[in-house]
Amino acid sequence: MKALEFSINIPKFFILKTLGFFNRKVFYKGPFSTLKLKDISRPKPFNRDWVLIKVTSCGFCGSDLNLIFLKDSPTASPFTSFPCVIGHEICGEIVEINGNLEGFKIGDLVTVAPHLNCETRGIYPLCKPCKIGRVSSCENFARGSFSPGMFTGICKDVNGGFAEYIVAHRSQLFKLPKEIGSHIGCLIEPTAVAVQAVLDNLPKQEEKILIIGLGSIGNLILQVLKALVPDCEVYGVEPSEYHVGVAKRFGIDGIVPVQGIYSKSAEITDTPLYKPMIGSKLLLGGFDKVFDTVGDSNTVNMAMRVLRVQGTLSLIGISPYLKIDPTPIWLKQQHIQGVYGSCYNNFNGKRLHAFDIAISLIGDGKIEVKELITHKFKLQDFDKMIEINLNKTKTKIIKTIVVFK
């Protein structure tokens, strides 16, 4: 079967970092490319707890782009294994079941929670995070019955969704209702991440919230906030007029300009603005919650300066290293909440995975994801997909996906 395989080693890493300074196409084209479109064997379910899925669509995530261009920190390298087939935003049809898998049958349209935690790895007793339902933060990503990998798509033994077929453990499967089609289904995973980010930093009614970056995940966070806490006020920082236009259709309360963010934030939150002898301005009050979907040094510093005393910054975007002025953290006793994957939550009196909540919100029409899919590609056109993702403002993209059917 055809699959998009990622591979890297130390010599190739340094070659690409050097050549990529002059031409970034070397990361995905040519002899040193991190990606190759290859023919690989169709995977087989490991045991009776695993199924074979024919992929219908797979979303292209910002983390995939960072992986291809070697922008991730090496800190996570013990929890990955190469070569691997990338893609973790997956939708497909079950085509093989080895035994009686309660609740599922051949032909079911499903999405896959990608975390490769204790249960998928056959590790018992469960680690502490898995016991409490924080399955995306498992302590055993490098142990168990197959190679290291935090999630499907960065493990050489469990290929990702940029392939015609994948295998998945029963605990990863979530059945999709008819109103969620085979292309929309691949957006359940990023929607679940947005759901988890909001539940872990849940505002109160009438609090003022700031989202930095209104791409696909920023727009999903906006919609989740409006669905779960309809009376909170949500503002956004986004340089692209196209993305701002989409956010306005989804009900954002206002846009904060990048230039002038401090004065506008002070106006919105009715907070005094202070100017240090040297450096950027800051508010001692500010927004109650901030969701940073970019996560570089500039946006994190900016977020802390407009976040109120004891407010929480959810860090969704990732950069390998940050250079920050920690003064706002101690001066305003702020909290920083890491956002990674999705897990189980106590929600409306029930114990539900963020995938369940995401499916329900989309199925009930409370979240719109179809409009976020701006471009569809065939697997063999992966280079074109990468190139338009490198210039989102010009190409007016929000979410790109690979379709197989």
N, C-alpha and C positions, 0 to 999 in steps of 0.2 A: 504494500500500500504506500501511497505518497505521504510524506510527512516533512515538516519543517524542523530540522534538527539544529540545535545550538551546541557549540562546543568551544572550549577555551582551555588554554594551558598557560604556564608562566611565560615561555618564550613568545608565544603569539600575543599575549597581553601587552608586552612591551613593544613589539613590532607595531601593533595596531595603535597604541597610544602615540607612537611617534608619527606613523604615516597618517593617522586620522587627524592630526593637527593641520595637515595640508589638504586633505580630501576625506570627508567623512563617509563617502561611499565605500571606502575600503572595509568598513565594518560589516557591510551586508552584500558586497560584490567582490569578486576576485579571489585569488588564491588564499588570502589570509582571513577571509570573511568568517564572522562568528556563526553565520547561518548557511545551511545547505538544504536544498530541496532534494530529498533522497527517497529511495525505495527501501522500506524496512518491512519486517515480518509483521503480520497482524498479531496483536497481543492476545494472550489467552488468560481467562480468569484464573487467579491463583488457587482458589478453592471454592467451596459451595457458597461462601459469603460474597463472592465477586460476580459481576455481570459484564457482558460485552455490550458496548453501546456503539451504534453507528452515528457519528457526529453529523448534525445538521447545520450547526453554526457555532462559531467561537469568536468572542470579542477580543480586540487588540487593546491591551491595557498599557497605561503609561509605564508600569513596572516592566512590561515586556520590552518597551523601547529603551528603558534604562539598562536592562540586561544586555541587549544587543550592542549598545554603545559603551558598555563597560563602565557605567556611571555608578554602579552599586558599590558600597563599601565591602572590602574583603572580609569584614567581620562575620558576615553570614555564610562564608564559604564552607565551613564544616557541615552546614545543614543543606547542602546542595550536592548533586552528583552529575557528571557529564560523561558522554554526550546525552542530551535530553531533548525531547520534543516539547516545545513551549506551548503555552495556551492554557489558561485556567478559568476562562469565562465560557462555560460549555453548556450546550444543549444538544440532545440527541435522542434516538429511539433505542430501547432495549431490544437486542436481537438474539441474545443467548443468556439463559439462566441455567445454572448447574444445580438443580434441586428445586425445592419449594421455598421461594422467597416471598414471605408473607407481605401482601399489599402491593406487589408488583407482578407484572406479566410481560411477556414478549409483545412488542408493539407500543408499550407505554412511552409517551414523551416525557423526558426527565431532564432536570438540570442537576449539576454535580457540585456539591460543596467541596472545594479542592483540598482542604487540610488533610495531611497524612499523619494522623495522630495515633495515640496508643491503640485504639480499637482497630484501625485499619492495619496496623503493624502487628497485630496479634500479641500485644503486650499487656499482661495482667499481673498484679493489680494495676489499675490506672494511676498515672501520675497525678499530683495534686491539681494542676489546672484542668485536666480532663475530668477529674471527679466532680468538679464544681461547674462543668459545662464550658470552660474556656478552651475549647478544643483546638482553636487556631493558635494557641500559645502552649502547646504540648511541650513537655521537657524531653521527649524521646524522638525528636525528628531525625536523629542520626543512629537510631538503634532499631532492633526488631527484624522482621522477616525479609526486608528488602533495603536497598541502598538509601543513603541519606537524602532527604528532601522535605522541605517544610510543606510543600503542596504539590499537587498534580501539575506538571509543567516544568519543574526543576529537579526531577528525580529520574535517573536513567532507567529505572525499572518500571515506572508508571508514566507512560507517555501522556503529553498534554493534548489539547483539543485542536492543534494545527496538524491534524492527521485524520484519516478517514474513520478510524476506530480507536476507541479507548476502552480500558477496563476501569471499573469503579466498585468500591466496597458498598455493601448495603447501607451502611451508616451515612454514606455521602449522597444518597439518592433522594431527590425530592420530585414527586410527580407534578406535572403541570396540567392545569385545567385547559379545556378546549379554547377558551378565549385568549390564552397566551400561546401564540404560534411558535413554530420551530425556529424563527429568526429572533423574535423578541425574547425567547427563553434564555438566550445567552447573556442577557442583561440582568438576570436575577442576581448573579454573583456581585456585580458592582452595586446594585441596589441594596443587597444585604449588607455590604460594607458601609454604605451610607446609613442604613438603619442602625447598625451597630455603633457607628460613630455618634449618632444622635442619642441613642439610649445610654451610652456611656458618659454623655455630657448633656443630659436632658435639661432644657430650659424650663422655667416656669412661665405661666401665662403672663403676657405683657412685658417680658424681658426683651432686651435689645440684643440682637445677634449679628455678628459679622462673618461673612464667608469670603475668604481670599481665594480667588480663582473660580470662575464660573464655567469651567469645561464640563465634561460629562459627570464627574463625581461631585463637583460643586453644585450643578443643577439638580442632581439627585438628592443631595443633602438639603437643598432648598425645599424640594417637594416633600421630603420626609418631615422636615420641620413643620411645614404648613399642614400636613396631614395629621401629625401627632399633637402639635401644640399650635392650633390655628390662631390664637390671639397673641403670639409673640411677634415682634417686629424683626424682619430679616433684611439686612443690607448686604451689598456685595461690592467687592473690588475686582474689576476686570477691565483690561485695556481694549479688548476686542468688542467692537460695536455689535457684531453679529451675535456673540455669546450673550451680551447684555440684552439684546432683543429677545432671545429665547428665554432668559431669566425673567424678563418682564411679563412674558406670556404665562409663565408659571407663578406669577404673583409676588415677585420680590417687591419690598416696600421702598427701596431706594438704592441708588448707586453712589458709592463713595469714590471720587476720583483718586487715582494713584498720586498725582501731583495735588497736594492739598488735602491729603488723607487726614492729617492731624487736626486741621481747623474744622473740616467737615465732621469728623468724629466728635469733636468737642461740641459742635452745634447740635448734632443728633442726640447726644447723651446728656446735654446740658451740664457740661463739665469744664472747669477752668483748664486752660492750656498753658503749659510752662515751657520756657526756652532755656536750656542749659547754656553755660558759657561756650561750650563747644559741643557739636553734635545735634542730633534730631530732637524735635520737641517731644513732649510726653504729657499724658493725662494722668492725674491721680485717680480719677474715676474712669468711666469709659464703658465699653460694651460688656455685657454680662458673660457672654461666651464668644469665642472666636474659633472658627474652623478654617485651618490653613491647608488648602489642597495643593499648594506649591511646595512649601517646606524648604526653601533655601534661606541663606543667611539674611537677605534683605526682608523677606516676608515674615520670618520669625521675629526679628527685631521689631519690625513695624507692628506685628500683632501684639507683642507684649506691651508696647507703649500706648496702645489704644484699648487695652483690656483693663477692666476695673480691679480694685483691691479684692483679692481672693477669688478672682475670676479664673476660668479654666480655658486653656488653649488646647484644642484638639489638633494634633499634628498628624495630618493625613498624607501630605506629600512627603517624599523622601529625598534627601541629599546625603552623599557619603560623609560630608563633614560640614559643621556649622561653625561660624564665627559670630558669637553673640556678645552683647553687653548684658550681663546678668543682673544689672541694677534693678530693673523693673520686677524681677522675680522676688528678690528679697524686700525691696521697698514696698511692693504691693502684695506680698505674700501670695503669689500666684501659683497655680497648679498647671502642669503640662501633662496631657493625657495622650499616650501613644495610641495610634489607631492601626490595627493590623487584622485583616480577615474578619470573621464573624463567628458567633458562638450562640449558646443557649441563654435565654433571658426569661425573667418573670415578667410577663406581659399580659395585661388585662386579666389577671387571675389565673393564667396558664403558664406552663413551662414550654416555651417555644424557641426554636432556632430562628435566627435572623432571616434565614431563607424562607421559613414559613410565613413570617411577617411580611417580607418583601413580596412573596407570591400573592398573599391576601390583598395587600395594598394595590398592586398592579391589577389583579383580577377584579377588584371592586371599583376600579377607575379612579382611585385616589392619587395614584402616581401614573404619569404618562411617560413611557420610555420609547415609544415608536418614533417620536419626533427627534429623539437624540441620535438615532441611527441615520447618519448623513451619507455614508458610503459603504457599499458592499463589494467584496472582492472574491475572486477565486484564489485558491491556495497558490497556484503558480504565479500569481501577480503580487506576491508578497512584497517585492521591491517597490512597486508603485504605492502600495499601502504605507510602507515606511516613509517614502518620500513626501507624501502629502501630510503625514503626521509631524514632519519636521518643520512645517510652515502652516500652522493651524489658522493663523489670522488671514493669510492670503487665500487659502483653500476653503475657508469657512466650514471646517469639519468640527464635529463634536465627538461622535463615536464611529469608529470603523470596525467592521466585522468581516470574517471569512465565512462564506456560505458553501455548503456541500450539496444542498438539495433545494 
